[in-house]
Amino acid sequence: MCPDSTTDREIRILFLGGAKRVSIARKFIDAGTRLGRKVSIFSYELSREVPIASLGQVIIGRRWSDPDLLADLHSHIKRLGIDIILPFVDPAIEVAGRYARTYNDAWAPTVSPDLAETLFDKAAAAQLYVSHRIPVPGTFTPDTPQFPLIAKPRRGSASKGITIINNSDELERLTAPDQYLIEKYIARREEYTVDAYITRSGSIICVSPRLRVEVLGGEVTRSVTVDDPALTRLATSIITSLRLIGPVTLQFIRDLTDSTLMLMEINPRLGGGVVCSVHAGADIPRYILEEYLGITSQPLITVKPGIMICRYFDETVFNV
């Protein structure tokens, strides 16, 4: 749903699983101010004691697997007058899409539920990428194992459960191998993220590549924007081929032995380090608000390279 762009009512955004996304929430509020709108942040969580409570209102909700989740979401969205739904964890992407398709009373700028389900399953996603001739690391086959290998849980995020396999004995000890995507492990590599925003009509507004300099627990803690035409071209080609929409985070590796770029995964949501791209000129919060308001965003030709963010821990205090 989109309001008349001449109205001056506030824009209410519901984060799904945005417990720690305080910095990006601030960017949405700032973008709203520049557009002459008040932006209010709400977040659907399992606990009230989460950092986003320092900036917005926490809504106690249900688990993503709860059969009554959509009905519960609907009751809160209707009561609060939510305008935009944004998922911040992988399981919530499909939820946001299914909710928007079912109720159509709030806008979720994200891919279809079916595509979200495919991308959340790393093995299914790898098959999709290969079918579109997207370069990816070689998938393990029992006939020709080439060690080392890397085993990634088919459903999971933040690098949880990832295992490096160095020989046949370690491979045999892997429990339930069908629950993993097993690929060639590339030791000499650089890791990159590309933040992008694509309107529902398919217009690519920005493509912002950045180097993942430091990672902790699967979350980038230090990242710097780069001028990398090859990476930008590959990301743009993938976005077009898969018809991605909304805010998208694409993860790549570059094999330093031959400079080959390969896709690791796609998360059709705002990534944890997206604020780096925002500081470099890719103002994705503003693009989302503009599309909601019916304002045409101008495509960003280039982002400023050399913009680094260093993320750090902070505290939110509760009286419990």
Solvent accessible surface area in square Angstrom, and as a share of the most:
residue,aa,sasa,rsa
1,M,122,0.55
2,C,63,0.38
3,P,32,0.20
4,D,88,0.45
5,S,61,0.39
6,T,116,0.67
7,T,53,0.31
8,D,125,0.65
9,R,105,0.38
10,E,42,0.19
11,I,1,0.01
12,R,65,0.24
13,I,0,0.00
14,L,1,0.01
15,F,0,0.00
16,L,0,0.00
17,G,15,0.15
18,G,0,0.00
19,A,20,0.16
20,K,155,0.66
21,R,30,0.11
22,V,21,0.12
23,S,51,0.33
24,I,6,0.03
25,A,0,0.00
26,R,135,0.49
27,K,44,0.19
28,F,0,0.00
29,I,56,0.28
30,D,68,0.35
31,A,0,0.00
32,G,0,0.00
33,T,94,0.54
34,R,113,0.41
35,L,35,0.17
36,G,61,0.58
37,R,20,0.07
38,K,140,0.59
39,V,8,0.04
40,S,21,0.14
41,I,6,0.03
42,F,10,0.04
43,S,0,0.00
44,Y,3,0.01
45,E,18,0.08
46,L,96,0.48
47,S,46,0.30
48,R,135,0.49
49,E,89,0.40
50,V,20,0.11
51,P,48,0.30
52,I,1,0.00
53,A,35,0.27
54,S,68,0.44
55,L,60,0.30
56,G,21,0.20
57,Q,89,0.39
58,V,10,0.06
59,I,6,0.03
60,I,67,0.34
61,G,13,0.13
62,R,98,0.36
63,R,160,0.58
64,W,64,0.22
65,S,101,0.65
66,D,40,0.21
67,P,132,0.83
68,D,77,0.40
69,L,2,0.01
70,L,29,0.14
71,A,59,0.46
72,D,25,0.13
73,L,0,0.00
74,H,48,0.22
75,S,60,0.39
76,H,31,0.14
77,I,3,0.02
78,K,151,0.64
79,R,148,0.54
80,L,18,0.09
81,G,33,0.31
82,I,6,0.03
83,D,13,0.07
84,I,0,0.00
85,I,0,0.00
86,L,2,0.01
87,P,5,0.03
88,F,3,0.01
89,V,53,0.30
90,D,13,0.07
91,P,49,0.31
92,A,0,0.00
93,I,7,0.03
94,E,49,0.22
95,V,4,0.02
96,A,0,0.00
97,G,7,0.07
98,R,86,0.31
99,Y,0,0.00
100,A,25,0.19
101,R,160,0.58
102,T,82,0.48
103,Y,68,0.26
104,N,103,0.53
105,D,42,0.22
106,A,3,0.02
107,W,23,0.08
108,A,11,0.08
109,P,5,0.03
110,T,10,0.06
111,V,5,0.03
112,S,48,0.31
113,P,9,0.05
114,D,103,0.54
115,L,36,0.18
116,A,5,0.04
117,E,60,0.27
118,T,40,0.23
119,L,14,0.07
120,F,44,0.18
121,D,14,0.07
122,K,30,0.13
123,A,20,0.15
124,A,31,0.24
125,A,5,0.04
126,A,8,0.06
127,Q,131,0.58
128,L,39,0.20
129,Y,6,0.02
130,V,90,0.52
131,S,82,0.53
132,H,74,0.33
133,R,225,0.82
134,I,11,0.06
135,P,52,0.32
136,V,30,0.17
137,P,5,0.03
138,G,45,0.43
139,T,75,0.44
140,F,42,0.17
141,T,65,0.38
142,P,107,0.67
143,D,131,0.68
144,T,91,0.53
145,P,53,0.33
146,Q,120,0.53
147,F,66,0.28
148,P,49,0.31
149,L,4,0.02
150,I,21,0.11
151,A,0,0.00
152,K,20,0.08
153,P,28,0.18
154,R,71,0.26
155,R,120,0.44
156,G,24,0.23
157,S,49,0.32
158,A,38,0.30
159,S,64,0.41
160,K,150,0.64
161,G,50,0.48
162,I,65,0.33
163,T,57,0.33
164,I,67,0.34
165,I,1,0.01
166,N,84,0.43
167,N,64,0.33
168,S,57,0.37
169,D,87,0.45
170,E,49,0.22
171,L,32,0.16
172,E,141,0.63
173,R,168,0.61
174,L,21,0.11
175,T,110,0.64
176,A,47,0.37
177,P,71,0.45
178,D,94,0.49
179,Q,101,0.45
180,Y,51,0.19
181,L,15,0.07
182,I,14,0.07
183,E,8,0.03
184,K,94,0.40
185,Y,49,0.19
186,I,14,0.07
187,A,70,0.54
188,R,138,0.50
189,R,75,0.28
190,E,59,0.27
191,E,40,0.18
192,Y,13,0.05
193,T,1,0.00
194,V,0,0.00
195,D,1,0.01
196,A,0,0.00
197,Y,1,0.00
198,I,1,0.01
199,T,20,0.12
200,R,117,0.43
201,S,98,0.63
202,G,43,0.41
203,S,53,0.34
204,I,48,0.24
205,I,5,0.03
206,C,2,0.01
207,V,23,0.13
208,S,0,0.00
209,P,4,0.03
210,R,3,0.01
211,L,43,0.21
212,R,36,0.13
213,V,69,0.40
214,E,84,0.37
215,V,63,0.36
216,L,106,0.53
217,G,59,0.56
218,G,18,0.18
219,E,62,0.28
220,V,5,0.03
221,T,24,0.14
222,R,85,0.31
223,S,0,0.00
224,V,24,0.14
225,T,2,0.01
226,V,33,0.19
227,D,112,0.58
228,D,19,0.10
229,P,78,0.49
230,A,42,0.32
231,L,0,0.00
232,T,43,0.25
233,R,160,0.58
234,L,35,0.17
235,A,0,0.00
236,T,47,0.27
237,S,64,0.41
238,I,2,0.01
239,I,3,0.02
240,T,89,0.51
241,S,43,0.28
242,L,15,0.07
243,R,206,0.75
244,L,2,0.01
245,I,48,0.25
246,G,2,0.02
247,P,5,0.03
248,V,3,0.02
249,T,4,0.02
250,L,0,0.00
251,Q,19,0.09
252,F,0,0.00
253,I,7,0.03
254,R,36,0.13
255,D,17,0.09
256,L,71,0.36
257,T,93,0.54
258,D,93,0.48
259,S,72,0.47
260,T,57,0.33
261,L,21,0.10
262,M,19,0.08
263,L,1,0.01
264,M,48,0.21
265,E,54,0.24
266,I,3,0.01
267,N,18,0.09
268,P,4,0.02
269,R,28,0.10
270,L,4,0.02
271,G,9,0.09
272,G,15,0.14
273,G,1,0.01
274,V,3,0.02
275,V,13,0.08
276,C,0,0.00
277,S,0,0.00
278,V,16,0.09
279,H,106,0.47
280,A,7,0.05
281,G,37,0.35
282,A,0,0.00
283,D,21,0.11
284,I,1,0.01
285,P,0,0.00
286,R,70,0.25
287,Y,19,0.07
288,I,0,0.00
289,L,0,0.00
290,E,14,0.06
291,E,22,0.10
292,Y,7,0.03
293,L,5,0.03
294,G,61,0.58
295,I,71,0.36
296,T,112,0.65
297,S,13,0.08
298,Q,137,0.61
299,P,77,0.48
300,L,56,0.28
301,I,156,0.79
302,T,103,0.60
303,V,17,0.10
304,K,129,0.55
305,P,70,0.44
306,G,54,0.52
307,I,40,0.20
308,M,88,0.39
309,I,20,0.10
310,C,72,0.43
311,R,76,0.28
312,Y,175,0.66
313,F,170,0.71
314,D,108,0.56
315,E,135,0.61
316,T,45,0.26
317,V,136,0.78
318,F,72,0.30
319,N,160,0.82
320,V,153,0.88
